[in-house]
Structure formats: structure tokens, C-alpha cells
């Protein structure tokens, strides 16, 4: 991260803190993100030290790391979370190119926005997206304006996934639950497990993750725009 980017990041998050001056002001913000889940369970890098080829027989088989298969089948998922609830999982069609048109028509138009509007009820809401090209495209911004949506401008979090509760908390919790004591033979089995565990993920956990958002903004400001993820481990 160069100095120019740190300055831009610092200024942007100072603006966000002014826009959202309290925890209460974040209540109606919907945070969205996409993630790819693979049929083969991910390798746990923190436990790789357990494996040494010359001493494999000495390690409890239950503690050995199973390497993820190369080119494992996968599915991409999109979600939204807020203090008002969570959307259903939106599954990306296999092979689909996630450009602005697909994102607006399928992920937002047919999935996330109907759920967000239903959960928000009569309350106004604000949409936050990350800096993915499909999110920042001019066509996407035009779509959001056409839908009369309030949103945090696309440049709000360029290259800053550490500022999205879905990224820094929700995906990890869902992944841990999905792969715990499970192995999958197909994408359909994986989708079933994802749907089940998403339904079980508590609103209390989501609320706690969102409560950390302003704390992270403040940490970025204190650290003059530098990365802050190491401060929240």
C-alpha cells in the first residue's frame, strides 16, 4: 500500500465516520459481498505445521490436513446482512460472468434487493458494496439511482475488504460451520449445507460483527490509512 493510497483511504474513512457518527446510525446499512465455496474443503493453513512427509505416521490421522483438490468444483454465493436481518443466499449460475449486467439483474434485482426491502419494511436503508468491478461500474451506479436507492459510493472501500463485516466475520463463520465434520461429493450437496448453515447463523453474531465496523473505521484513521486487520485478530 503506497502513501497516496493511504491518504485516499484515510480521507474516505474520515468521511464515513462523519456520515455514520454512532452505532445507531449504522442500523439501516446493508453490507453485501460474494464468495466462492469449493466442494473440496479448504486447507487449514494454521495447522500445516502438523504435516511432515517423513513423520506422517506419527500424527493422529484425524489431525492430518487433506489437501484441497486442484480445480475443485465450486459455487459462488452473494449475501447481504444488516441489523435488520439477512438476505437469503443468492447462488451465481455456474459459468456466469459476474459483470455489471448480471450483478444488477440477477444478484441485486432478483435476489438481494427483494429480501432487503422485505426485511427493511418501511425503514429506509443504505447499501454498501465492495470495490469489485461489477459493483463500481457506471451501469451499476445508474441502476442503483434508477431504483432510488441510497448507497455508499463505490469508492468507499477500494481494496479494503477489512472494512466489510461480511468479509471480516460472516464468511469465515459460515465456512467453518459448513465444512465442520462434512465432506461433499457434489455442488448440490455443498449448496444444501450452505443454505442450512446460513439459516442457523444467528442475528446476534451478525449484529456483533456490524458493531465492529465503526471501530475498524476509527482504527484506519488512527493508523493514517494503513491496513488494520492485524489489530482485530
N, C-alpha and C positions, 0 to 999 in steps of 0.2 A: 504494500500500500504506500504510494508516494505521498509527498507532502501536500500536493494540490488536491488530491482526492480526500485526504484527511480534513482539509479546510472546508471542502464542499460538504462532506459528511457532517462535520461539526455544525455548520450553519444550518443544515437541513434539520438536524435533530433538535437544535435550539428552537427552530420554528415549530416543530411538532410539540415540544413541551409547552410552548405558548398556546398552541391550539388546543392541547389537551392538558390543562393545568392541574387536574386532580384525577384520582382513580374513578370518581363518579363520571367524569367526562368521557371515559373510555367505554362506558357501559353499552353504548349502541354501535361500537365499532365491530365489524365483521372481518376477521382475518382469514385469508384464503391461501391455499398452496396446492401444489401437485407433487406426487412422489411415485416412484416405480417400486413395486414389490415383486420379488422373484419367487418362482416355485421352489427353487433350492434355497434353504435357509442361509442367511448371511453369515460369514465368518466373524467370530468374535475376536477382534484384534487384541483385546486386552488379555486374552488367555493364550495367545500364540506361544508364549514362553513355556507353556506346558509341553509342547511338542518338540522332540528331538528325534530324528530318524534313528540314531544309534541307541536310543533308550526308550523306544516306543513301548516295548513290552513291559516296562516298569511303571507305566502310567495307567491308572484306572481307566478302562475303556470308556466309561461314562464321561470322562473329562477330556477325552481326545477331541480335537477340532476336526470336523468334517469340512473339507474344502468345498467351496461352492463350485458347482459345475460351470464351466465356461459356456457362455451363450444360453444360460438357463432361460426357460420361458418366463414371461413376466406380464404384469398388468400395471398400467398407470392409473392412479386414483387422485381425484380432486375433492377437497372438502372446504367448508367454511365453519368457523367457530366464533362465538361471542358470549357475553354474559347472558344473552337472551336464549342461548341454546346452540345446537349444532345442526348442520345440514346432514342429509343422507350422503353416503358415499356416491360419487359420480365416477363411473368407470369409463376410461377412454377406450374407444373402439380399437382393437388390435390393428396395428399398421397405420393408424390415422396420424397425419401430420398435424401437430399442435400449432397451427398458425392462428392469426387473429380471427379469421372467419370461423374456424372450428371452435375456438375458445368461446367466442361470443354466442354462436348459435347453439352449440351443444352443451358445453360445460356451464356457462352462465345462463343462457336463455332457457334451456330445457331442464336444468338440474339445480344449480346453486341458487339462482335468484328466486325461483318459486318457493324454495324452502326458506330462504332468508326472509322473504316478505311474509310468509306464513308465521314464522317464529317471532318476527318483529311486531306483528299486529299493527296497531295504529301508531307505533313509535317510528320516528324517522331513524334511519340507520346510515352508517358511513362504511364504505367498502375499502379495505386495504388489500393491495396485491403486491407481489414482489416485482423485481425488475426484469422478469422474463420477457423476451421479445414479443410474445403474443399478448402480453399484458400492457406493454408500453406503446404498442403500435398505434398510429393515428386512427386507424379504423376502430380499434378497441375503445379509445378515448371518445370517439364520436358516438359509438354505441352506448356508452355509459351516459353521455349527455342526453342522447335521444330518449333514454329510459328515465330521465330526470333523477339520476342517482347522485347522491353525494359520495365523493370518493377522495382518498388521499392521492394526490397527484403522483403519476408513475415514477417520478424521480425521487420519491420519498425514501426509498430504500434500495438504491442501486448497489448490488454486490454486498448487501447487508442482511443475509438470512438470519443472523444472530438477533435481528430485531423483529422477527415474526414468531409469535407463540406456537404456531403450527409446526414451524421448523425446529425451534429450540426445545420443544417439550412434547407436543402432541404426537408427532410422527414416531419419536423414539418409544413412547409409551405404547402406542399401537403395535409397533413392530415387535416389541418384547412380548406382548400378550399373544400375538398371532403365532409366533414361532416357538413359544414355550411348549415343550413336550409334543410338538407336532411335526410331521413331515408330509409333504404334499406330492401327489402324483400328477396333478393337472392344474391348469389355471382355474378351472371351475371350483376345485376344492379350496384353492387359495382365496378365491372371491367369497366363498361361503364363510370361511374363517374370518376374513376381513370384516365382512358385514356383521357377523356375530360379535366380534370383539369391539367393533366400533359402537355397537349398541350398548355394550357393557361399560364403555369408558365414561366415567362419571362427570357430571357437570361441575362438581366440586373441584375436580382435578383441572378442568378447563379454566374455571374461574381463577384458580391459583396461578396457572400459567399466564393468564392475561394480566393478573395483578403485577407480574414481574416486568411487564412491558415498559412502563414508565421508569422503573428502576434501571432498566437497560439503557433507555434514552439518556438518563441522567449520568450513567457510567460513561457513555460515549462522550458526553460533554466534558466530564471531569478529566477524561483521558485525551482531550483535544482531538477527537475524531478517530483515534486508533481502535483496533479490534478489542473487544471486551469479553469474548466468550470464555476465556480462561478465568475470569472473575466469578463466573456463575456455575462452576463445576462442583 
